[in-house]
Amino acid sequence: MLKAFLDRYGSNGLAGTVAVPVMTGGWAGHYLAVEVHLRPVLVELGATVPARGLYVTEPELGEVDAAIARWAVAAVPLIRGALAAHEASDTASVV
């Protein structure tokens, strides 16, 4: 379903978008799948992906808020910086 959704976007269809790759999986051994498979697709579509993706395993789903909080410690400052940069470039191009 994700592929069918993303196929609707053309080349650079996500340009100007800050994206966060998110995946769930059954085993922590697949942790890099979000970086190896999903991040490149988003970047190829033109999105800015400023932080590592969020990968949550099935056992963590019961405490997903805690998993997100751990990820957010490093990711949120990077995402805020990317959003600020996009805002600044949008303002500069409008003026």
PyMOL commands that set and color helices and strands:
alter all, ss='L'
color gray80, all
select helices_A, chain A and resi 2-6+28-30+33-44+58-94
alter helices_A, ss='H'
color red, helices_A
select strands_A, chain A and resi 22-25+54-57
alter strands_A, ss='S'
color yellow, strands_A
deselect
rebuild
show_as cartoon
